[in-house]
C-alpha cells in the first residue's frame, strides 16, 4: 500500500467528527474503524459519505473483509459508478503543405495538400481517478478530392462534383486521468485541394471540407461521455458514429498533463 493512501485514510479515521449518518462500520488495514456510507465508486476507488461530505478512498486501504464487501457492493450496484468528464476540441490549419501535378491527363491541373490538426482535451471532473478508460475519436471529412478513384480527371472534363464521407479514427487505450486532471493529445491529418487550370484561370474545382469531430470516453465497452464539435453544423447533424477502425495518422502526438 502506498504511503499516500495510508495517510489519506488516517485523516478520515482520526480527524473527521463523530458520524451523523447511519452507515456500515468499516475497518482499515491497521484495525482502525470508521462508520460511513458507500455512495459511489470509480475504478479501484470507493467514495464514502460522512457528515454530509464525500471522500474518495482506495479500496486497498480497507481490511481484507471490507475489501471483499466493497467489491461485492460495487458489482451489485453498477449504477453507483461515478464518472464526470469535460471536453475541448479545436481545429487548426497547419503550416506548409505541398502542391504537385494532379493524376490524369490534364497537364496544368494541380493537387494541393493542406495540413490540419485537432487539439483535444478530456478533463476528469470527478473526485476520484478515472482508471482503465479508453478515449476514441472520429474526424469526419466531406471528401471531394479522391485520388484513388481519379475523380479529378472526371471533374476536369466536366464531370459532376460530389463528396463522400471520409472518417479518420483513433483511440487511446488503458488510460488513467487523475481526479481533476486532464489528458491532452493531438491528431494531424491532411485534406486535398484540386486546382483546375483552364485557359489561364484557376478554378477551385474541389476542396475537401472538415465536417467535425466526435469524441468519446469508454469504460468496459460502455460510453461514459461524448463531445460533438461541428465545423459544419448542418452537415454534422447527419453524421452518426461510424465505429471506424483506428489509424495512427500523420504525426500523431499524445501526452499527459
Secondary structure, 3 states (H helix, E strand, C coil): CCHHHHHHHHHHHHCCCCCCCCCEEEEECCCCEEEEEEEEEECCEEEEEECCEEEEEEHHHECHHHHHHHHHHHHHCHHHECCCEEEEEEEEECCCCEEEECCCCCCCCEEEEEEEEEEEEEEECCCCCEEEEEEEEEEEEEECCCCCCCHHHHHHCCCCCCCEEEEEEEEEEEEEECCCCEEEEEEEEEEEEEEEEECCEEEEEEECEEEEEEEEEEECCEEEEEEEEECCHHHHCCCCCCCCCCCCCCCCEEEEC
